Amino acid sequence: MHTDRTSTTRFAVPVDAALRAAGWHPGRWDIKQAEIWADALRDHVSPAGHRHTVFPAAVEAWAEFGGLHITPTGPGRQVAPATLHLDPLHGLHMARTLGDLGRALDTEVCPLGAETDTQALLAIDTEGRVYTLDHTGDWYLGADIDQGLTTLIAGTAPARLTTG
C-alpha cells in the first residue's frame, strides 16, 4: 500500500485530484498573469460605459487558480460536477451584469471564469465569496474560493441568490 501524495487537508480528495490534474499545486502563484488579466479588465469599457472593478480577492484567486481547465471525474454529490476554465476574460463583456449583481449584494463583483459546458459565468466579490451566473439565475457557491471550487467540482447544489 502506497501513500497518496495528492491528499491534503485543504481540499477533499476528489477536489484535490481534479485541481492537481488541471495543474494546480499548493503554492501555485502566477501574479504576472493575474496582473495581465487585471489590466485587461480595468481597461475594458462596455459600449454603454460600464467598467470592471478589480480588487485583491480577485487578483489572488487568479494568481493561484487562473488559467486552469478543471474537468472533474466521477458523479457529483447532488448535481453534475462542473467543467471549469478559470480565466476572468470569460466575463470581459459582462461588466454591467456583474455591476448589477454587486449592487444587489452591496459589494463589488469581478469575473473568475466560466463553466465551459453551460457558459455560466463564475464571479468573486471583494470578500472572496464565489458565485455563478447563468440563464436560470444567480447562485452562491461559497464563502471563499476553496468552498466555491469545492461546490462546483464536487457537484454540490449551489444556493440560489434572492435579491430585493
Secondary structure, 3 states (H helix, E strand, C coil): CCCCCCCCCCCCHHHHHHHHHCCCCCCCCCHHHHHHHHHHHHHCECCCCCECCCCHHHHHHHHHHCCCEECCCCCCCCCCCCCEECCHHHHCCCHHHHHHHHHHHCCCEEEEEEECCCCEEEEEECCCCEEEEECCEEEEEECCHHHHHHHHHHCCCCEECCCC
